[in-house]
Amino acid sequence: MPGYLALPSVSRGSVSFSLWVSWILICMLPRVQKCGHSWKRKGAGGRREGRHLPSGWSMEVTVPHTLNILNGSDARLSCTFNSCYTVNHKQFSLNWTYQECSNCSEEMFLQFRMKIINLKLERFRDRVEFSGNPSKYDVSVTLKNVQLEDEGFYNCYVTNPPDRHRGHGKINLQVLLEEPPERDSTVAVVVGASVGGFLAVVILVLMVIKCVRRKKEQKLSTDDLKTEEEGKTDGEGNVDDGTK
């Protein structure tokens, strides 16, 4: 059939050989498809035919799902992405939005259209600063002097043509009034040491009991052997006396 790979004929085990080749082709195809590249095959008459595979499959955005920040400190809203294509600033686009709740409407406060555009919402004013580098697939922002009113959801939308799909990451920012108390590990250490010491004592007692039992068994075995030898000696002596 034209356009398909002709497998060489094998006299023995041809079915196994065909399955092996098919398995290799199946395993290799997803690697080619991952970044949306095109692949070519020879058609009728040796003419190469190209087929473009769907692009955008590899666009992934990575953000922290939850971010706990102390009131009055600076928060870096980290947002990075993976793409099979280098960033072209003429086509690349970025949107940062804020939501008071998961079902609330989104307010855009920063975007990238050939350059960074800070919309300076009344909510944030001059406290938002772009701290990423699109060329390095980093579009993070920093929110300075975080306030309780800043709690909510922050959305990072990334588009990097020719990737077709827009990447999206969502961060839940929670503002803390005070630093969470450090976990006291003293109790855990004491409990661990107590359990370890108890187990060591148990093991030691078991070893002592085992040694005592073994000594008793050895002593009994020795006494039995002595008794048998004495019995044999007495029996031989009686026989000699009878003969005389």
N, C-alpha and C positions, 0 to 999 in steps of 0.2 A: 504494500500500500504506500503511495508516495507521501513523503513528508514525515514518515515515522522511521525510527531507528531500526535497521535490520540487524537482528542478532545472528551471530555466526552459528552454523549448525554444529551440534556436538553429538557424536555418536552415542555416548553414554552419559546419563545424568543431565540431559538437555533441559528437562523441566526445572531441576534444581538451579541450573545456571541461569535460566530466564528469570526465576524468582529472585535470585541474588542480584541481578542487574536491575530489576524493577525496584527492589528495596533501596538500592543506592540512589536511583533517580528520585524516588519519593523523599528520601532523606535530604537530598541536595536542593530540591525545589524550594522548600520554605526558606532556606538561607538566601536564595536569590530573591525571593519575594519580599523579605523582611524590610528592605529599604526602598522598595518600589522601583528597582531598576528594571530595565527591559532585557529580554533574552532573545536570542536569534537561533533559528534552525534553518537547515537547507530545505528548500521546497523543490518542486519539480524543475528539472533542468539545472540544478545546482544553484538556483537563485535563493538568496538569503531573505527570510521573512522575519520581521520584527514583531514582537508582541509586548505591549506595555502593561506591566502588572500594576495593580492598585497601589497608589502611594499613600503616605500618611499613616501607615500601620505602626510606625515606630515612634510617633510623637508621644512622649510621656512627660508629665509634669510632676515634680517632686516637691512637696511642702510638708511642714509639720502639721499634723491634724489638730493638735491642741498646743497652745503656747501660753504658759503661765508667766506673767511679768509683774514685778513689784511696782506699785504705784509711784510715779515720779521718775522712773528709770526709762532708758531707751530700749525699744523693742525692734529687733531685726526680723522682718517678715521674709523668711528665706523662700525663694522660689527659683528652682532650676529646671531645665528641660533637656531632653535628648531628642536629637533630630538627625536624620540621615543627610541633611543638607547644611551647608554653611549658611550663616546668617547674612542676608542681603538687606542692608538697612533701608533700601528703597521699597522693599516688599514686606519686610518684617513689621509686625504690629503687636502691641502689648496694651492690655487694659487692666488696671487695678480698680476694684470696686469694694464698697463697704455696705454691710447689712447689719441692722440692729438685731435682727432675729433671722432664723433660717427661712422664714416665709415672708420677710419684709422685702420691700423694693430695694434695688441696688443703686448706690450712688457712686459714680465714677469720680476718682480723685487724682488719678495719674494715668497717662497713656504715652505710648511711643508711636510717632508717625514721622519717621526719618530723624526724629530727635525726641528727647524727653520733654513732655508737656505736663507740668504740675498745675492742676486745675485749682488748687488752693481753696478747697471747700471751707466754709465758715467753721465747720466742726474741727478741722485740723489746722487751718491757717498755714503757718510756715513750719509746721512740725514734721512734715513729710519730706524725706530726702531719698532720692534714688541711689542705691548703694551696690548695684549689680553691674554686669558687663555683658550685653547681649552677644557680643562676639565670642564670649566664653560660655554661652548658654546659661547665664545667670541674670535674672531680672528682679533681684530682691530689692526691697525698700526698707528704710528705717523710719520708725515712728518715734519721735523724740518726746521726752517728758510725758509718758503715758498717763492718762487720767482714767478715772472710773467710767466716764462716759464713752471711752474708746472701746469698751468691751463689745464684742460682736463677731461677725464673720467677715473675713477679708478674702476676696476672690482674685485669683491671678489667671488671666486669659492670655494665651500665647498663640500666635499664628506665624508660621515660618514657611511660606511657599518655597518650593512646590508641594510641601506637605499639605494635604487637603483638609485634614481634620484639625480643629482648634483644640489645643491643650488647655486643661482647666485644673486648677488646684484651689482648695478651700481651707482656710486657717481659722480655727476658733480661738480668738484671743480672750484670755481671762486675766483680769487685773486683781492682784493680791494687795490687801492693805498692809500686811506684814509678811516677813519671810517665814515660810513654813518651818516649824521646829525641827532641829536635827534629830534623827532617830538615835535614841540611846541604845548603844550596842552592849552596854555593861551587863544587862540581864541576860542577853543572848550568850555572852561569853561565859557568865557564871553557870548558866544552865548547861551549855556545851561541855564545860570543864567537869561539872558534876556528873553528867551522863558518861563522859569519857572515863572519869575516875572509877565510877561504879562498874563499868564494863571491864576495866583493867583488873579490879578486885575479883570480879566473878571469874574471869579467865584464870587468874592466879590460883583461886580456890580450886577450880576444876582441875588445873594441872597438878596441884598438891594431892588431891583425892586420887587422881589417876596414878601418880607415882606410888602412893601408899598401897593402893590395890595391887599394883604390879609387884611391889616388894613382897606383899603377903602371898601372892600367887607363886612367886619364886621360892619363898620359904616353904610353902606347902609342898611344892614339887620336890624340893630338897629333902624334906622330912619323909615323903613317900618313898623316895629312892633309898634313903637310909634304912627304912623299915623293910623294904624288899630285900636289900643286901643282908641285913641281919637275919631275916627269915631264911634266906638261902644258906647262910653260914650255920645257923642252928640245925637245919635239915641235914647238912653234910656231916656235922658233928655227931648227930644221933645215929646216922648210918654207920659211921666208923665204930662207935661204941657197941653197936649190935654185932658187928662182925667179930670183934674181939671176944 
